[in-house]
């Protein structure tokens, strides 16, 4: 335990009792106190002989114990609160914080400065004067670097920080070559932005000007990481400074960036819409100055600044699992935040809560905050209530460095320390780079509308390169001409690339991110959805899987209800040969595992299933041990299933990222209820729906969204089918609302049995999980494939007068009513795949029922929701001429009153069979 935690006892008697114990038996007290009293004895001997300590003569022979305690309090005060007084803000005066750091705050005064205190041992100085102790603390904690770490609960981590920082006073001793490298990258960062400002005046680029020290810091991080065995860095960031990072860290060719500024496009496909240059991602293999190869990826990100955070973490976890056998030291996620967005966007909190969760940990993330002190046009005083934008880091006891963004060496030192912390303790670490924004939110904005005083200071402020050059000249590291020549040479290089970009008409195709993992896969086309591939498995394989996943190990005690579930499932395999929904799902996973595919399933309560139907994990009741039947198939492929934190936005984004980096895995995210996906709508809109059109990023994520009108109220009914269908175009995703376990089985297997990947959204059932009619015989698994449309097998087409098209659970309500009334004149046709909609198959059905006079779409959702608005729009110009039966238009998806729900449902069923549609 850190001995300074004892200071609140605040009395000499306590110290004396420890000292007496030390004199009697040194081993009876903690090691830190042993060192303290060793120094105390040493100090007393030296003081008696009027000796000197580190060149300073002792003023007194002994110091009262209470004064020693006060000096320890001073040391603790600097460690705990020194960051509040650090010189970290380059363009503003810091806010005043009380109490301050004056000696009187700690019960000391100027007369104590030259007294020798044994407390010096606490900061590695042995016994020495208060003056020297305070000077070390000032330089360590109140210079250009402020550090928050004392709230960390681990004494080992606290001591690690103190040893690392106090021993060097938070200053790095960079070599001549290292300083020249920092200057080189800083020169690239500053000159690149200035060049763009001149050559492309008025164009948005969201420049890094004011925070250019980020570039040499990232450069050092990549170099240091590569030297420590890191093979990949995955970077997520908003638009601020993205072009500079792409050019000067990622190695994206300057000519290519200039072509983008000129509006040149590489692809004129109708389905590829592209995106603005400061949203684009990029990946590249680079070679560090020391000759080490390392792979870098910057993920594409929309203007939802922090949305990429979860995606980056998912990618890092996926690659660690698939490429590095779970060794997180080989791949490091880096997240660059804005000061306003990190404090104000909830996704940061959700992702941070994943830090130590088994299903989502990535070995620690390095967070860098480009703290412009302005959010869009909002001053920081209006952007948060906390002192720092990084205060949420304390939630997971992550340390925070606050660094003056003008000091290139300070930031380079800190980022190296942050990397060491991450690799040592496998946790998140934050660096708050206090800088500024030279222009407004973008280059055409006028920041003086809202921050006139701040920008008066910024206008006269030298840039970080100028500051660093003056420092190097003053210390005689470089001559003045060195920096001038460096700048001129780089400007000339940029001009040559710009000249080439202006001349060349034909430009090379940029390789998309994660290219290696996606070799052999292609873009989907319209013809791919006319017919699904064969996805049946042999009966022998099905029986083997079924037997294994329905057998609980002997000698372990499970809940009686669990045993009953497994017994009933085993009978499906051995006796009835008929399978329910849960078995259809588990058989799909098992078959893919047998074929060598990783299967990953996450979400709230997925182990048992929200509706207690899945039971993919059985828990031993007297040990809490988990038994996962799907991991006992005798194959190497792994079934990973994790109950997630209560998050849609973060977890959905994480799983999207996971699927991005491993297209050979079946990655499934399940919402507790489909209604809750609205809290993750950003991921749906910006990634799942449109990433391929914007960034050529394909993805095979499966989303299970429980949907169905069961009288559960407006928040537990609708997965908002209408929203998804509104977003459907160009084969960007698949929407299915299956009515049989076998069709669900084939839908899951189909994801990995085609040579392309697009997201799959499953509007999963609730009541059908236990509906005795919702079962599939074994031959529907051992023969055939996914059926986009299921025609009615129970009627004679020549007798049918009315055809009801429907999707999902309402089929069974319609089917039961027809059976009850013995209606042979009504056919019920199921549309299992809502998008891409099987219009050709629907047309063939209409032609088949040539005697029918009514063709009706029936849905449970209100008329302005569900699939109908999309179908109405798509069918208005053809000869399908569908009428509709649905709930009336509504602003809420469902009623909260059970009686009203039943009446509405009954009306739909009645109209479907009794009312003539006009």
N, C-alpha and C positions, 0 to 999 in steps of 0.2 A: 504493500500500500504506500502511496506517496505520503511521506512524513508530513508534508505541509498541510495535510488534512487535519492534523492534530492542533493546528494553530488556534482554532476557535476555543481551545481550552484556556489559552491566554494567560497562563501563570507560570512563574518560575518553578513552583513546587513540582509541577509535572515534569519539566525538563530535568530538575534535580533528581527526581526519582528514577528517571531513565538513566541518568549519568551514574547514579549509585549502582544500578543493576549492571551497567556496562563495566564499572570498575571491578565488580565482584565476578562477573562472567560475561565477557563480550558477546558470546554466542547466544545469550539469553534475550537479546534484542534484535530487531531487524537490521539487515546489512546496511541499509542507508543510514540508520542511526549510528551504527558502528563507525562508518566513515566520518560522520559528523563529529563524533567525540574524539576520534583519532586526530582530526584537525584541531579540535579544541585543545587537546593536550599539547599538540605541537605548537599551537599559538601561544599557550601560556608559557612554555619553555622559552620560546623565542622572545616573548615580551619581557621576561625576567632579565634576559641578557641584552635588552635594548637592540635586538637584531632587526634586520630589515626584511620586509616581505615584498617580493617582486619589485625590489628597488625603492620601496617606501618604508621609512622608519616608523616603528610603532609609536603612537602618541601616548598610550597608556599601557600599563602592565596587564590590566584585566578589564573586562567589560561585564556589566551586570547582566544576569541571565535574561531579564525582561527586555533589554536592548537587543540581545541576540534574537529573541523571539520577534521583535519588531523588524529586524532586518530580514528574517525569514518571511514575515508578512509582506515586506516590500518586494521580495523576490516573487512570492506567490501573486502579488498584485500585478506585477509586470507580465507574468506569464498568463494571467487570467484576463487582464484588461488592457494590456499594452497596445493591443490592436486599435483601441479607441483613440489613441494619440499618435498613431503611426503617420508618417508623411506619405500617404498613399494617393492623395488627390492632386493631380497635376494642374488643375485649372480652377479649383474652388477652395475656399477656406473650409476646414472641417468643422462640423458641428461640435459644440462644447459638451463635454460629458463630465458629470460630477458623481462622486468625488474625483479629484484629479490625481496626478502622480507625484505631487510635491511631497517632500519628506515628512512634513507635519501630518499628512494623511496617515502615515504609518507610525506615528509617535516618535519621529526622529527630527533632527534639525541640522543646520549647517555645521554645528560644532562636532557632530559625529562623523563628518566626512572623512577625516584622517585617522579615525580610530580603527584599530584592527578587529575584525569580526571573524570568528570561526565560521560563520554562516557562508563565507566564501566557498567552503567545500561543496555547498549545495549547487553551485554553478560551475564547479570544476576548477576553481582558483585556489583551493586550500584556504588557509587563513590569510586575509588581506583586508585592505581598507574599504570602507563603505564607498568611497569615491570610485575605486576601481570596480567594485561590484555593480554600482549603479551605471557606470559607463558601459560595461558589458551588456547589461539589461537594456539600456537605451539603444545601443547599436543593434541588438538582436531583435527587439520587439517594437521599437518605435522609429525605425528608419523607413526605407521605402517598402518594407514588408511588414504587414501585420498578420498575426496568426491566431486563429481560434482553435484550440485543441483541448483545453483543460476540462471541457464537459465530457470528453470521451471516458467511458467507464472502465477502460482497460489500463491498469498501471503500466503494463509493458509498452503500450502504445505511447502513453504520456512520456515515459522515460526515453523512448526512441526519439521522439520529437526534441526533447530537451538536449539529448546528447548530440543529435545531428545539427541542431541550430546554434546552441550556445557555444559549442566548441569552435565554430567558425564565425560567430556573430552574424549569422545569416548572410554571409558574403561568400561568393564562389571565387576561387583563385583560378580564373581561366588562363590558359596558355595563350601565347601570341597567335598561334594558328586558330585557336578557338575564337578569339576576339575578332580576328579577320573574317572568320566564317559568319559570326553574328552580324558584322557590318555588311558583308556580302548579301546576306538574306534580307537585312533591313533596307539596304539600297534597292534590291529588287522590289520589295514591297512598296516603298515610297515612290520610286520612279515609275513603276507600273501604273499606280493610281494617277499620278500627275500626267502621265502620257495619255491615258484614257480620257482624262478631263479635257485635255487640249484637243485631241483628235476626234472625240465623239461628244462634243459639248452638248449638254442638255439631255443626253440619253441616260436613262436610269441604269445604275449599276450597283447602288447601295454600297458605296466605297468603304474601305477599311481605314481611311484617313483619320488619324487620331488614335488608332489602335494597331498601328503597323508592327509593333513589337511582337504581336502574335506570331508572325511568320518565322522569325529566327527561333522563337520558343518552340513552335511545332517542329521545326527542322531539327533542333537539338533533341526533342523527344523521340523522333523517328530514329535518329542516329543512336541515341542511348538505348532505345528499345531493341533495335537490331543487334546491338552489341551484347545485349542480355538474353538473346535467343528468341525475341518476338519475331514472328513470321508475318503477322498481319495487323494492321490498324484499320478499324472501321469507324468512319467519322460521320457524325450527323450535325448539321448546322442550318441556321436560317439563311436569309439572303445577305445579311451584312457581312461583307468581306469574302463571300463565296468565290468570286472570280479570282481574287488574289490567292486564295488557298488552292484553287484548281490549277492556277498557272505556276505558282512558286513553291508549292509543296507536292502537289499531285503530278506535276510534270505534263499537264495538258498543254499542247502546243499553243504558243502565243498566236500563231497564224490562224489557228482554228477559232480561237476566241474572237479575233478581229473579224473573221468571216461571219460569225454570229452577230456581231455588232452591225455588220452591213446587211443583215437580213437574209443571207444565203442559207438555203436549206439543202439537206442531204437526201431528203426522201419526199416524194410527191404522192405517196400512197394516200388514198382517200381515207383510210382508217387511222392514219398517223397524223394527229393534229399538231404535235410538238408542244413546246412550252417555252417560256421566256428563259433567257440564258442564265439568269441567277437562280433558277430552280433545278437546273440539270445536275445529274450525278455523273460520276466518272470513276473508273478504277484503272490502276496501272501498277506495274512492277517497276520499282525504282532501285537504283544502286546508291548506297550512302557513300560519303567521302572516304570511308574506311573500306569500301569495296564489298559491303554486305548487301544482299538482295532482300527486299522486303516488299510485301504487297499492300497497297493503300487503296481504300475505297471511300469515296464521299457519296453518301446516299442522296438520291433526288428527294427534294422536299418542297411542298407548296408553301404559300405564304402563311399557312397556319404554323407559326414559327417552331413550336416545340413538338409538332405531330410526329416528327421523324424519330424522336427519342426512343419510343418503344420499338420501332422498326429496327433501329441500329442494335438494340439489345438482343432482339430476336435473331438477327443475322449473326451476331457474335456467338450466341449460344449454339446456334445451328452449326456453325463452322467448327466450334470447339468440339461438339459432339461427333460430327461426321469426319473431320479431317485430323483432329489432334487428340482423339481418344479421351476427351473431357479435360484436357490440360489447358486451363484458361490462361496460363502464363504465356501461351503462344500467340494469343490474339487479344488485342486491347481495344475496347470501345472508347471513343472520345466524343463527348457531346459539347458543342459550342452553343451557349445560350446568350440571349439578350438580357439585360438587367430587368427590363419591364416584364418580359415574357416568363422568365424563370420564377418571378414572384407572383405572377398573375394568372398563369395557365395551369389548370389542375392536372394535366397529363404529367407534369414534372413530378408532382407528388405521387401519382399512381406508379410511375416507373421507379421512383426512388424506393418505394415500399417493396419492390421486388428484389432489392439488393441481396438479401440472405435467404430468399425462398428457394426451396430445393428445385422447383420446376423452372425457375427463371434466373437463377444467379449466373453471373458472367465473370466472376473473379474480380469485380471492381471496375468502376468507370472513372475516367478522368474527365471532370467537368470544367470547362473554361467559360467564364462569363465575360463577354465583351460589354463592359459596363460603360455605356455612353452617357449615363446619368440623365438620359432623356428617353422616354418611350413614345415613339411616333412624335407627338409634340408635347407630351405630358411630362412635367417635371417629376423627379423622383418623390418629392414630398406629396404628390397626388397619386402616386402609383403603388404605394404600399404603406402599411402601418409599422412594419418591422424596421429595425435599424438598418439591416443589410438585406439586399435582395437575395442573398444566399442563406438566410436564416433557416429555411426549411431543411438544410443539410443536418442541422442538429437533431432532427427527427430520428435519423439513423446513426447519430454520433459520428458523422463524417467530418473530418477536419476541413478547415477553410483557410486558405491564404488570401490576403488582400494585398495587391501589388500595385505600385505606381506604374501605370502604363507607359510612362516616359522612360523608364529605366530598363533598358534591354537586358542588361546583365542580371538584374534582380529577378526579372521574369524567367530568364533562362535557368537561373539557379533554382527557382521555386518549382518549375515544371520538372526538372530532374529529381527534386526531392519528392514531388507528388508521384512520379513514376516509381521511385523506390518504395514508397509507402504502399502503392497499389500491389506491387509484386510481392512485398513482404507480408502484408496483412490481408490481401485479397478483398479490399473494401473500396468504396467510393471515396473520392477526394475532390475538393472544389478549389478552383483558383478564380478569384474575383479580380479581373484586370480593370482597375480604375483608369479610364481614359476619357475620350470625348469624341464627338462626331463633328468633323470639320464643316460639313454641309448640313442641310436639314435631313429629314427622313430619306429623301432622295436628292439627287443633284440639282433638281429644279425647284426644290422647296425653299421657303424663306424661314429659317429658324428664329429670326429676330422677332417675329410676330409674338412668340410665346416665351422666349428666353433671351431678351436683349442684353442683360448683364453678363450672362454666361458667354454669349458669343462675342461680346466686347473683349473678354479675356482670351477667348480662343483665337480671335483675329490676330492678336499680337504674339501668340504663343508659337515658339519654334517647333518643328516636327521632331519626332523621336530620332530620326537619323541625324539631323543637325546637332541635337543634344549629344548623341553618342560620338559623333565625329569630334566634337569639341573636347569631350572627355578623353578620347584616345590621343588626340594631339597634345593635350595638356600633360598626359602621363608619358608622352614621347613614345607611344606604341606605334604610331604611323605619322608620316609627314602629311602636310595639308594636301599636297599634290596627289597623294594616293587616293583619297576620297573623290577628288575632282575627276580624275582619270577614270575611276570606277564608274561614276555616274555617266560620264560622257560615252563610255564604251557600251553601257547597257542601253542608253537611249538610242544609240545607233543600231544596236541589235534589234530593238523593238521596231524601229522605223523600217528596217529591211524586211521584217516579217509582215508589217502592214503593207508595204509596197507589193509583196508577193500576193497577199490576200486580195488586193485590189485588181491584180492582173488576172489571176487564175479564175476560170469559170467553173471548172470541174473540181469538186472537192471530195476528199476521201470520207468514207463512212466511218463514223465514230463507233468503236466497239461498245456495246452495252455493258453495264455492270454484271458481275457474276457469270461471265461468258463461259468459263471453263466448266462450271457445274451444269450448264444448260446445253452442252454439246449433244447433238443428235435430236434436239427438240426444235420444233418449228412453230410458226404462227398458225392459228386455226383459220379455216376458211369455211364458207357457207356449206360446201358439200360435206363437211365433216359431221354435220348435224342432221343429215337426212336419215342416217341409220347408225345405231350404236354398234361397237365391236362385240364379239363374243366374249363373255366374261364368266361363263359357267365353270364349275370345277367338278372333278370326278366325285362319284358317290363315296369311293374309298377315302379320298382326301377329306370330304365333308364329315364322314363318320369318325375318322381319326381325330380331326380338330374338335368335333363335338364331344367325343369321349374325354379328351384331355381337359377341355375347359369346363366340364360339368362334374369333375371329380375333385373333391376336397381331400387334402392329405390326411392320413390316419394319424392318430396320436395327438391331434390338436382339437381344441374345443371351440366351436363356432356358435353363434346365436342360432337358436332353433329355427327362427324364421329364415335365416340364411341357408341352413341345411335344407329346409323345405323348398326354397327357390332352386337350389342346385339339383335336388332330387327330381323336381318337376321338369327341369331342363334335360336331365339325363334321359327321362322317359321320352322326350321328343326325339332323341337320337336313337334310342333302342326300341321304342314301342310304336309311337304314333306316326313318326316320320313327318310330322307337321310342326312348323316352327313359328313362334311369335316374333314380335318386332325386336325385342332385345336379343334373341338368339340370332336373328338375321343380321343384326349389326355386328355382334361378336364373331360370327362366322366370317363376315367380310374381313374384319381385322385379322383374324387368324389365318385366313387364306393368303392375305398379303404378306403377313409375317413369314409364312411358309415359302413364299416366293422371294424372300430376302429383303423386303421393304421395311424400313422403320415406320412404325405407326405411333403418332403422338396425339394425345387428346387432352385438352385443358378446358377449364371453365369452372364455374361455381358448382360444387357438388357433383362433379362428373363421375367420381368413383362409384357412387351408388346410383347416380342419376337423380335429377331434381324430383322426379316422380317415383323414386325407389324402384326403378325398372331395370337398370343396367347391371348393377352388382358386379362390375368388372374387377373389384377388389373385395376380398373377404377378410374380415378382421378377426383375429384370434382373441377371444374375450378375456382370457386371463393374463395375456402378455401384451396386448395391443399390437401384436405383430400383424403385418399385412401379407396376405397371400394373393398373388396376381396370377390367375390361371393362364392367361395368354402369354406369360413369360415362362411357361412350362410346356412348350410345344417341342422342345428338343432342337430348336434352331437358334442361330446366332442373332438374327434380327430381333430387335427389342421393341416391346410395347411399353411406351411411356405414358402414364396417365397421372395428372396432377390436379387436385382441387386448387383453384386459383384464389387470389385475393378478390375482394368484392369490387371488381373493375371490369368494365367493358372496353372503354377507350384504350387503356394501357395494354390489357391482355390481348385484345384483338389485334392491336398493332404489333405486339411482340410475336404473335403467331404468324401474322402476315410476313414479318421479317424472317422468321424461321423457315417458312415455306419458300421464300425468295432464294435462300441460299442452298436449299436441298430439294430440288424438284423430284427426286426419287422417293421421297418420304410422303406418306399420307399424313397431313397435318390438319387436325380438326379442332375447331373452337366451338364450344356449345354455350349459348346464352342460357341463363337460368329460365328466363322467359323471353320470347322473341321481342316483346315490347321494349325490353331494356336496351336493345341495340341502338336506340336513339342517342344514348350517351356516348356512343362510339361512332356517330355518324360521320365525323371528320375522316376517320380511317376508311369508311365505306366510300365516301364521295371522292376523296383525294387519292386513294391507293387502289382499293379493290375494284372500283368501277372504271377508273380512268388512267391508271398508271401505264398501261400498255399503250394507250393512245398518246399520252404525253411524253413518256420516257422510255418506251419499248421495254418495260419491265413486266414480263409475264409472271403468273403466280397460280398455284394450284390449291390455295387454301380452301378448306371445306368449313362452312358455317352451318351449325345446326341451330335452328331458331324455332322453338316450340310455338305453335300457332294453332288456334282453333277456338270456336265459339262454344264455351262450356258453361257460361253463366258466371264466370269468375270476375267479371267487372272490366272496366276499361283499361286497366294496367296489366292484365294477365290474360289477354285474349289475342291481340293482333301483332304479328311480326311485320306489319306494314308492307304487305305484298305490293301495294300500289306504288310505294316509293321505289322499290327495286325495279319494278317494271317500267317506271318513268325513266330510269337511268339506263335501261337496256338499249344497246345499239352495237352494231358491228361485231356481234358475237363476243361481247366483252365479259360475259359471265353466264352461268347456267342456273336457272331457278327450277327446282323440282318440288312437287307436293305429292309425294308417293302415297299410295293406298295399300300397298302390300309389303311385307317384310322382304320378300324376294326382290322386288323392284328396288328397294332401298339398298339391299345387298349388292345388286348389280350397279347401282349409281355410284357407290363407294369404290367398287373395284374398277369401274370405268375410268376413274380419275387417273389411275396409273397405267392403264392399258391402252393409252393413246399416245401418240408422239407429239403432243402439245399439252399445255397446261393453261387452264383458265379457272377462275374461282367457281366454286359450287356452293350455292345457297340452298339449304334443305329446310323447307317449312315443315318442321317435324311435328308429329302428332302428340297428343296428350291422352285423350280417352282411348284412342286406338291401341295404346300400349297394352291394354288389358281387354280389349274388345274381342270376344271369342270368334267373331267373323273375320277379324284382321289377322289372318294366319296364311302361311304358304306351305304347300306340300314340297317334299324333298326334290321332286323332279323340276321344280321351278328354279332350283339352285344349280342342279346338275345339267340343265339344258338351258339354252337361250341366252338372253342378254337384257339390257335395260330397255323397257318399252316406253317410248315417249307418249304414247296414247294407248289406252286399253279399251277396246270395243266391248260391247255388251254380249257375253256368251250365252245369255239366258233367254233371248227372244228370237222370234222368227222375223226376219227383216221385212217380209212382205206384209206382216200384220201391224207393223209399227206406224202410228200416226203422229206421234210426238217424240222428238229426240231431245234429251236433256244432256247438255254438256256441263261438266262440273270438274272440280279438282279437290282432292283432299278428303277430309273427314265427312263432309256432308254426303258423300257418295253412300255411306252406310245408312244414314238417315233416310235417304231416298230409296235405297234398296229395300230396307225393312218395310217402308210404307207400301211399296209396290207388291212385296210378298204378302203383306197383310190383306191388301185389296185385290190380289190376284189379277193385276193389270198386265195384260200381254201386249197392249198397244203402245207402251212407253218404253223406249230404250234409254239406258243411262250410260253415257260414254265418259270415261275419265281422261282428262288431260293431265298426265303425270309430269310432263315437262312444260312449265309455263313459258320459259324462254331458254333457248330459241324455240319459239312456238311452232308446233308441228302442223302448220297450216295445210300442207299438202295432204297429210294424213286425215285432217279434219274434212277436207274437201272430198276425199275418197269415201269417208263415212257418210257424208251427205248423199253422195251418189248411190251408195249401197242402199240407203233407206229411201228408195224412190217413191214409196207410197206415203211417206210422212209429209205433213203439211205445216208442222211447227218445229222449229229448231230454236232452242232456248238455252241461254247461259244461266246456270243457277249457282249462286254463291251465298255464303253466310254473311259476308261483309256488307256494309252499306253500299248503295249503288255508286257513290263517288269514291269508293275504296276498292280494295281487292284487285283482281285481274281485269274486271270489266272495263274501266276507263281505257286501258291499253288495248284490249281486244276490240272495243268499239271503234277506236281510232284506226286500228290496222285493218278492220274488216269493212269499213264504211264504203269502200269502193269496189268490193267484190260481191259475188253472188251468194255469200253465206247467209246474209240477212238474218242475223241472230236477234232474238228478243232477249230480255233479261228479267230474272226474278232475283230480288235481293232485298235486304233491309232498305228502308228509306234513307235518303241522304242525311248525313249527320256530321257534326263537327268532332264528336268523340267516337272512338271505334266501337264501343259497346256500352250497353246499359250496366249499371251496378245493381239493379234489382232483379233477383232471381225470377220472380213471377213474370215481370215484363220480358225478360230474356226468353222464357219458355213460350210466351205468347208470340213473340216475334219469330222464333224458330218454327213454331207450329204453322204460322201463316205462310212461311216460305215453302214448307213441305206441302201444305194444302194447295197453295197456288200451283205448285209444280204438277199436281195430278188432277185438280178439280177446275181450275179457272182457265177459261179460254183466253189466250194471249192475242191481243189485237195490235 
